Amino acid sequence: ADVLWSSEVFNTISLARRALLEPYDPPSAKGIPARFRDPQHRWTALAARARVIAFDPKRTPAAQVPRRWEDLIQGDTARRVALANPLFGTTRGHVAAMFARWGDARGRSFLESLRVGGASIVDGNSAAVRVVLAGQADFAVTDTDDVWIPQRQGESLDLVYPDLGDGGTLLIPCSVALIRGGPHAEASRPLIDFLVSAEVERILAESEARHIPVREELRKQLNISWPPESVVDYAAVADAMSAAESAVREILIR
């Protein structure tokens, strides 16, 4: 392959650290804030999704939905929770972000409380939502697109943006990179230019998945708000992934 287009950024950072990505600064990335661009030009991020708690408003009043991520382990709430296996996908990055922001001890305690409390571990984010829709859980830990799509299809589903510790939730952008040593390096650069362009951010924002543009001007044009965000250092989250994965294997996935 020549181009990596990922639905998250943390593993892309890990690939860059392993010298598997070739620096390239796409001119079409104009308007993307600096924090969504690697200082060494090894990746560019765009089109974010937020980590949310999904619920069925017909069954669970909005006032009863947790407003902080740590509220999922309060009382008997954990037994009402479904989440994707944290060894994979955006849930993996989400747990690593908890470790990065809270520290290892607090992150491990959260995982232990989920296990003891009886949280359901399922195959993916959309599977967590399906468990809620089936009435087998009240809260799904998931991404915004896994709520918007079934909601548009008529399902009774809503979401909240829980606080990760500084007033907002984790937002995870997609990422695009040039793979080092790919067979078509020159031909791949125009593809990257297209993928990180404002045109593609607009396409993704207007799709059923409703990705959130990182370009402020584009959000204004489309009348899209940036959700309450926990501003984490994506590199720090990548740093925490190893400890978080080890803890998940030890505590939650046995």
N, C-alpha and C positions, 0 to 999 in steps of 0.2 A: 504494500500500500504506500501511497505518497502523502495522503492527508488524513489527519486525525480530526474527527468532528465528534466531540463527546457531549453528553448531556450533563456533565459536571466538570469541575475544574481541579479537584484535589488530586486525582490520579494523574491528570495531565502534568501537574507540577512535579509529581514523583517521576514521571517519564523524563521531564526536562532535567531533573537532577541526575538521572542516570545517563545523560548525554545521548538520549535517543531522539531528540528533537533538534531541528536545524533552525537557527535564528532567521526570522523573516519579519519585517515591519511592513504590514500591508497598508498602502496609502488609503484604502477604503475605510480604514478604522477611524477616520476622522470623526470626532464627536464622542468617542468612547472614553470615559474617564480613565485617568492613569491607573487607578487601583484595579481596573479590569484588564490591564495590559502588563505582560511580564517586562520588567525593566531591561532584560536581556533579549527581548523580542522573540522568545521561544514559543509563546502562545498568546492568543487574544481571546477575551471572554465577552460574551454578549447574551441577550435573551434569557433573563433569569426566571426561575420559579421559586416560590417560597415554601418553606416547610410549615405545615399547618396541622391542626386537628380538625378532622371531618366528623360530622354528626348528622343524624336524622332529626330535623326540627319538629317533625310530627311526634317523635317519641321522646326526645330530650330537649327541654326548654333551653334556649340560648343562655339564660342566666346560670344554668347548671354546668356549663361547659368550662373546663379548666382554662385559666387565663395565663398561667405560667407553665412551662414544660415540667417543672418539678411538682406541679399540682397533680400530675398523673400518678404519683406514688403516694398521695395523701389518702388516709383512710382506706376504704375498700375500692378506690378508683382503679387500681391497676388491673383488677380482674375484669374490668369493663373495656380494656384497651386491646387493640390489635395493631401490630406493627410488622413491617417487613423485616426479614432476617438482616441484622445490622452488619453482616459480613459483606454485603453487596449494595451497589447502587447508591442513591442519595441518602439512604438511611445510614450507610457506612460513614459518609461524610458528616452527617448530622451528629452521630454519636461522637465522632472525632472532634467536632466543634464544641460539644459539651465538655469533653476532656480538656480542650485548649482553653476554654473560658473558665471552667470551674476548677480545674486541676484533677489529677488522677484519683485522689481519695474520694472526692465528691462525685466524680463520674462513675467510679466503681460502685459507690453506695446507691446511685440511681439505678444501675443495672441490677444490683442485688435486690432492690425493692421491687423492680418489675418482675423478677423471677419469683420471689417469695409471694408477691401479690397475685400471681397467676395471669399475667399478661399473655395474650396469644401471639405467637410468632408465626407469620405466614410467608408465602413465597415472594410477595412484592407489594409495592404501594397500592396498585389497583386491587390486589387481592384483599388488602386490609380494608379498603373501601367497600368491597363486595360483602365482607363479613358484617360490616355495619348495616348495609342495605338489607341483608338477610335477617337482621335482628339478633345476631349472635354476639355482637359487641356494641357498645355505645359510642366509642371514640376510635377513630383511625388516625394513626400517625402517618402522614402522607405528603404529597406535593400538590400544589394548586391545580395542575392540569388534571390530576386524577379526581378532582372534585368538579371542575368546570365541565368536563366532557359528559359524565353521567347526569349532571344537573341540567345541561342543555338537552339531554335526551328525555327529560321529564322525571328523573328520579328525585325523591325528596332528600336533599342533601345540602348542607351548608358548611361553613368553615369559620375558624377563628385563627388569628395570628398570635400564638402564645409568646410570652416574654422569655427569652433565653437568659436574661440577666441584666440587660441594659435598655429595656423598654421595647424590644422588638424581637422578631424571629430571624432564623437563618435564611438568607436568600442565596440560591446556588445558580450561577450562570452556566450556560453552555460554554464550551471552549473549542478553539480551532488551532491546529498546529501543523507545521511541516515536518514530516518524518525524515530523520537523517538517513541518507543513503537510499532513499526511494528511487525507483527506476525512471521516473518522469518529473524530475525536480522543476524544470522550467515550465512544463505544462501545468503543474500543480499550483503554481503561484496565482494565476488568474482565477482558479477555483477558490482559493483562500480569499482572494480579494472579493469575490462574490459572496462567500459564506459569512464574512464579517461586515458586510455592507449594511447600510441603513435600510436598503430594500428588503433584505432577508429578515432583519429585525421586524420590519413592518409586516411581512408575510407571517412570521411566527406569532406576532401580537394579535393579528386578525384571524388566526386559525382557531380551531376549537380548543386548543391547549392554552391559548391566551398567555403566551410568554410575555414577560415584562421587559420592555426595552431598557437597556442601560443608558441609552442616549436620552438626556433630559429633553432636548428639543423635540425628539420624536414622541416622547410621552405627552408633551404638551399638544402636539398635533393630533394625537389619537385620544386625548382626554383620558389618559391612564395615570393613576396614582401609584407612587412608589410605596409599598406597604411598610408598616413599622418594622425597622430592620435592626438586628444586632450586627453592628459593624465589626466583623471579625477579620483578622489577618489570614487570608487564604493559605499563605505559606505556613503559618502557625498551625492551622488545621491539618495540613499535610504532615507536619512534624508529629502531630498527636495521633496519627492514624495507626501506627504500629502498636502503641500502648493501648489504644482503644480496641483494636482488633484482638489483642491478646486477652483483654478483660472480657470481651464478648464471648470468646471461646471458652474461657475459664468459668464464667459466671452464668451466661445466658443460654449459650448453645452447647449443650453437653451431649 
